[in-house]
Amino acid sequence: MTRSSFTVAIISTLLLSPCLGGCAVAVVGGVAAAGGVGYQAAQERGVNGTLDDMNLTTQINNTLNNQYGNVNVTSYAGRVLLTGSSPTPQAKAQAQQVASQVQGVNTVYNEIELAPAEDPWQVAKDSWITARVRSDLMFNADVRSGNYTIETDRQSVYLIGSARSQAELDQATQLARYVPGVQRVVSYVEIRTGEPNGLPPPPGPSQAGVPPAPPSGTGSPGMSSSGPAPYGASPSNSSIQVQKL
């Protein structure tokens, strides 16, 4: 069963629960909007850019062909994030190499874990977290949610996309941080200034800043990353981790 199927399953479970009905409505709203043309048009990459990324993701998945483990592919404007699991370091490295050779790929971020495949319940929890983060971003007026693509793997939330400012990115990472069950937030978001659509490329990849630490006694300790080493990290009582692009 695919991650999207698990997302539908977990949301359906929430809808059947009287005590969680309100939360379920918010999650479903986020998921529905994420699939709409209007939602895609609101993104800086536009509808065509979204379709290009969908096609690129499909091409990479077909090229990987499940040969290197349970690898998940997320694409945004030619930047590709690999998550999931591989059985060996060699398989992990090969997955990155193969993905980088697909036409249209500019950069590959390798966050594949050396671990067994997730069990169905863990996949369901990750899918619920992704839907909840998407919903929270959409209902925040300070965040242009359409510019963020979200992937959750083993309760680590990965953000990839573009932000209009450092303050917006900080807000987005904080919103993700406080979703129940999230253990880590990693950002591969570029900061772009100016008006959406038709923006010139930035002079270089921007780095996400470290949001304020949450109140004492909240959150889980951060987990080590298989990707680039973080250039900054929040205090030990916060699980936000920020990485270089």
ChimeraX attribute file (.defattr): number of C-alpha atoms within 10 A of each C-alpha:
attribute: neighborCount
match mode: 1-to-1
recipient: residues
	/A:1	7
	/A:2	9
	/A:3	15
	/A:4	12
	/A:5	12
	/A:6	20
	/A:7	22
	/A:8	17
	/A:9	15
	/A:10	21
	/A:11	22
	/A:12	13
	/A:13	13
	/A:14	20
	/A:15	18
	/A:16	12
	/A:17	12
	/A:18	9
	/A:19	10
	/A:20	12
	/A:21	14
	/A:22	12
	/A:23	14
	/A:24	23
	/A:25	15
	/A:26	17
	/A:27	23
	/A:28	21
	/A:29	16
	/A:30	21
	/A:31	20
	/A:32	12
	/A:33	16
	/A:34	19
	/A:35	10
	/A:36	10
	/A:37	12
	/A:38	13
	/A:39	17
	/A:40	20
	/A:41	16
	/A:42	16
	/A:43	20
	/A:44	24
	/A:45	23
	/A:46	20
	/A:47	16
	/A:48	11
	/A:49	17
	/A:50	19
	/A:51	13
	/A:52	18
	/A:53	22
	/A:54	14
	/A:55	14
	/A:56	25
	/A:57	23
	/A:58	15
	/A:59	17
	/A:60	23
	/A:61	16
	/A:62	10
	/A:63	15
	/A:64	19
	/A:65	12
	/A:66	13
	/A:67	12
	/A:68	20
	/A:69	22
	/A:70	20
	/A:71	22
	/A:72	20
	/A:73	21
	/A:74	24
	/A:75	24
	/A:76	23
	/A:77	19
	/A:78	18
	/A:79	19
	/A:80	26
	/A:81	25
	/A:82	22
	/A:83	25
	/A:84	22
	/A:85	23
	/A:86	24
	/A:87	16
	/A:88	14
	/A:89	13
	/A:90	10
	/A:91	17
	/A:92	23
	/A:93	14
	/A:94	16
	/A:95	23
	/A:96	21
	/A:97	13
	/A:98	13
	/A:99	24
	/A:100	18
	/A:101	13
	/A:102	14
	/A:103	11
	/A:104	16
	/A:105	19
	/A:106	12
	/A:107	16
	/A:108	20
	/A:109	19
	/A:110	22
	/A:111	22
	/A:112	27
	/A:113	24
	/A:114	16
	/A:115	13
	/A:116	12
	/A:117	16
	/A:118	15
	/A:119	8
	/A:120	13
	/A:121	11
	/A:122	15
	/A:123	24
	/A:124	22
	/A:125	20
	/A:126	26
	/A:127	24
	/A:128	26
	/A:129	26
	/A:130	27
	/A:131	27
	/A:132	25
	/A:133	26
	/A:134	28
	/A:135	23
	/A:136	19
	/A:137	21
	/A:138	21
	/A:139	14
	/A:140	13
	/A:141	9
	/A:142	14
	/A:143	22
	/A:144	20
	/A:145	25
	/A:146	23
	/A:147	22
	/A:148	23
	/A:149	19
	/A:150	17
	/A:151	24
	/A:152	25
	/A:153	24
	/A:154	18
	/A:155	21
	/A:156	26
	/A:157	24
	/A:158	24
	/A:159	22
	/A:160	24
	/A:161	22
	/A:162	26
	/A:163	25
	/A:164	19
	/A:165	15
	/A:166	19
	/A:167	15
	/A:168	18
	/A:169	27
	/A:170	18
	/A:171	17
	/A:172	25
	/A:173	26
	/A:174	18
	/A:175	18
	/A:176	27
	/A:177	26
	/A:178	19
	/A:179	16
	/A:180	13
	/A:181	16
	/A:182	25
	/A:183	22
	/A:184	27
	/A:185	25
	/A:186	25
	/A:187	25
	/A:188	24
	/A:189	24
	/A:190	22
	/A:191	20
	/A:192	20
	/A:193	14
	/A:194	10
	/A:195	9
	/A:196	14
	/A:197	12
	/A:198	10
	/A:199	12
	/A:200	9
	/A:201	8
	/A:202	11
	/A:203	7
	/A:204	9
	/A:205	14
	/A:206	17
	/A:207	19
	/A:208	26
	/A:209	20
	/A:210	20
	/A:211	21
	/A:212	13
	/A:213	17
	/A:214	17
	/A:215	9
	/A:216	10
	/A:217	8
	/A:218	12
	/A:219	22
	/A:220	16
	/A:221	14
	/A:222	20
	/A:223	13
	/A:224	10
	/A:225	17
	/A:226	13
	/A:227	16
	/A:228	13
	/A:229	12
	/A:230	15
	/A:231	13
	/A:232	15
	/A:233	17
	/A:234	17
	/A:235	16
	/A:236	13
	/A:237	16
	/A:238	25
	/A:239	25
	/A:240	34
	/A:241	28
	/A:242	24
	/A:243	22
	/A:244	19
	/A:245	18
